[in-house]
Amino acid sequence: MFTGIVEELGEVVRVADTGGDSALVAIRGPLVTEDARHGDSIAVNGVCLTVVDVDGGVFTADVMGETLRRSALGALCPGDPVNLERAAALNSRLGGHIVQGHVDGVGEVLSREPAAQWETVRFRLPTDLARYVVEKGSITVDGVSLTVAGVGPDWFTVGLIPTTLKLTTLGSRGVGEPVNLEVDVLAKYVERLLGDRLAGGER
């Protein structure tokens, strides 16, 4: 479980094809590896990965085919920056919102509009996810917990403050680039529960 508050801007060191529709990634992140051990969870651009090994501030993780197909991790190359967050501790503050690290789909940067103190960014939203996104609700973009400023049938906008622009990959994402999206899991649970009740004839 994560909060969507990025701890560190890491860097991809290596991406190796391990065969069988999977890959091994090595990522430099001195902060998140300070206390990392084999089996720990670290979110990489919003995708929960399991640490295989840690060596000198670099951790490795296996990425299976399902993750490569359903996220933008398959496009990573050595030198690419990535947002990193360790799993949340039960005694820590929930600064963002409940984030699972399970990507629901891949969006795309549609436009960027700089302002004096912030920037408005519009993202393409897969239509099958649109029902879970509401104005002033929460969404995770590349592992960053954000508040939805506006929403349409296949897009949404967010406002990025200077800290987010400087300390995450969202500050440099260009128009046309893919991003990992995770909608609010509470919305999906509510939909499922109401759907089951209505299917059973309850009102």
C-alpha positions in Angstrom: 0.0 0.0 0.0 1.3 3.5 -0.9 0.1 7.1 -0.5 1.1 8.6 -3.8 3.7 10.9 -2.2 6.9 10.5 -4.2 9.9 10.1 -2.0 12.6 10.2 -4.6 13.3 10.8 -8.3 15.3 7.7 -9.3 17.0 6.6 -12.5 16.7 3.4 -14.6 20.1 1.7 -14.7 19.4 -1.4 -16.7 16.5 -3.2 -18.4 17.2 -6.8 -19.2 14.9 -9.2 -21.1 14.7 -12.3 -19.1 12.6 -14.2 -21.7 9.2 -15.7 -21.3 7.5 -12.3 -21.6 9.2 -10.7 -18.6 12.1 -8.3 -17.7 14.5 -7.4 -14.9 14.9 -3.7 -14.1 17.7 -2.1 -12.1 16.9 1.3 -10.6 19.1 3.7 -8.7 17.4 5.2 -5.6 19.7 5.9 -2.7 16.9 7.1 -0.4 14.4 4.3 -1.0 17.1 1.6 -0.7 18.4 2.8 2.6 16.3 0.2 4.5 15.2 -1.9 1.5 15.5 -5.7 1.7 14.7 -8.6 -0.5 10.9 -8.9 -0.7 10.1 -5.3 0.1 7.7 -3.3 -2.1 8.7 -0.1 -4.0 6.4 1.7 -6.3 8.1 2.7 -9.6 6.0 5.2 -11.6 3.0 4.0 -9.6 3.7 0.3 -10.2 4.3 -1.9 -7.1 7.4 -3.9 -7.7 9.1 -6.5 -5.4 12.7 -5.9 -4.5 14.9 -8.8 -5.6 18.3 -7.4 -4.6 19.9 -4.2 -3.4 23.5 -3.2 -4.1 25.0 0.2 -3.6 21.8 2.3 -3.8 20.5 0.3 -6.8 17.7 -2.2 -6.5 16.5 -4.8 -9.0 13.0 -6.1 -9.6 11.3 -8.6 -11.8 8.5 -7.2 -14.1 6.1 -9.8 -15.5 4.4 -9.7 -18.8 1.0 -8.6 -17.4 2.7 -5.5 -15.9 4.6 -4.7 -19.1 1.3 -4.9 -21.1 -0.9 -2.9 -18.7 1.6 -0.2 -17.8 4.1 2.1 -19.3 7.1 0.3 -17.7 7.7 -1.6 -20.9 8.9 1.7 -22.5 11.6 2.4 -19.9 15.2 2.8 -21.0 18.5 3.2 -19.1 18.8 6.8 -18.0 15.0 7.5 -17.7 13.9 9.2 -14.5 11.3 7.3 -12.4 9.1 8.2 -9.4 9.9 6.1 -6.4 8.0 5.5 -3.1 8.4 2.8 -0.4 5.4 1.0 0.9 3.6 3.1 3.6 4.2 2.3 7.3 1.1 1.9 9.5 2.3 4.6 11.8 2.9 7.2 9.1 0.6 10.0 7.9 -1.5 9.4 4.8 -0.4 12.5 2.9 -2.0 11.5 -0.4 -4.7 8.9 -0.8 -4.9 5.1 -0.7 -2.8 3.8 -3.6 -2.3 0.1 -4.3 0.3 0.3 -7.0 -1.9 -1.6 -9.4 -2.1 0.3 -12.6 -5.6 0.4 -14.2 -4.6 1.8 -17.5 -2.2 3.9 -19.5 -3.0 7.6 -20.3 -1.3 10.2 -22.4 -0.3 13.8 -21.9 -2.6 15.9 -24.1 -1.5 19.5 -23.2 0.4 21.6 -20.7 -0.6 25.2 -19.8 2.0 27.0 -17.6 0.8 29.6 -15.2 2.6 31.9 -12.7 2.8 29.4 -9.8 1.5 26.1 -11.2 0.8 24.3 -14.5 -2.4 22.7 -15.7 -1.9 19.4 -17.5 -4.5 17.5 -19.4 -4.3 13.7 -19.8 -6.1 11.3 -22.0 -8.2 8.9 -20.0 -9.2 5.4 -21.2 -13.0 5.5 -21.6 -13.5 2.4 -19.4 -11.9 4.3 -16.5 -13.8 7.5 -16.9 -16.7 6.5 -14.6 -14.2 6.3 -11.7 -12.9 9.8 -12.1 -14.7 12.8 -10.6 -13.9 16.5 -10.2 -12.1 17.1 -6.9 -11.6 13.3 -6.5 -8.2 11.6 -6.4 -6.2 9.9 -9.1 -2.7 8.5 -9.3 -0.5 9.5 -12.3 2.9 7.8 -12.6 2.6 7.2 -8.8 1.8 10.8 -7.9 -1.4 11.4 -5.9 -3.3 14.2 -7.6 -6.6 16.0 -7.3 -8.8 16.1 -10.4 -9.4 19.6 -11.5 -11.7 18.9 -14.4 -13.0 15.8 -16.2 -14.5 14.9 -19.6 -15.6 11.7 -21.3 -12.0 10.7 -22.2 -9.8 13.3 -20.5 -9.0 14.9 -17.1 -6.9 17.8 -15.9 -4.8 18.4 -12.8 -2.9 21.4 -11.4 0.7 20.7 -10.7 2.4 22.8 -8.0 6.2 23.8 -8.2 7.2 21.0 -5.9 5.5 18.3 -8.0 7.0 19.8 -11.2 10.5 19.8 -9.7 10.6 16.6 -7.8 8.6 14.1 -10.0 8.7 13.0 -13.6 5.5 15.0 -14.3 7.5 18.1 -14.6 9.2 16.8 -17.8 6.5 14.7 -19.3 6.0 16.0 -22.9 2.8 16.0 -25.0 2.2 12.5 -26.3 4.1 10.7 -23.6 2.4 7.8 -21.8 1.6 7.8 -18.1 0.4 5.1 -15.6 -3.0 5.7 -14.2 -4.6 4.2 -11.0 -8.1 5.3 -10.2 -9.4 5.5 -6.6 -9.9 1.9 -5.5 -12.9 3.0 -3.2 -14.9 3.9 -6.3 -14.4 0.4 -7.8 -15.5 -1.3 -4.5 -18.6 0.9 -4.3 -19.5 0.0 -7.9 -19.0 -3.7 -7.3 -21.1 -3.7 -4.1 -23.9 -1.7 -5.6 -23.9 -3.8 -8.8 -24.2 -7.0 -6.7 -27.1 -5.6 -4.7 -29.0 -4.4 -7.8 -28.4 -7.7 -9.5 -29.9 -9.5 -6.4 -33.0 -7.3 -6.5 -32.1 -5.1 -3.6 -33.0 -1.4 -3.7 
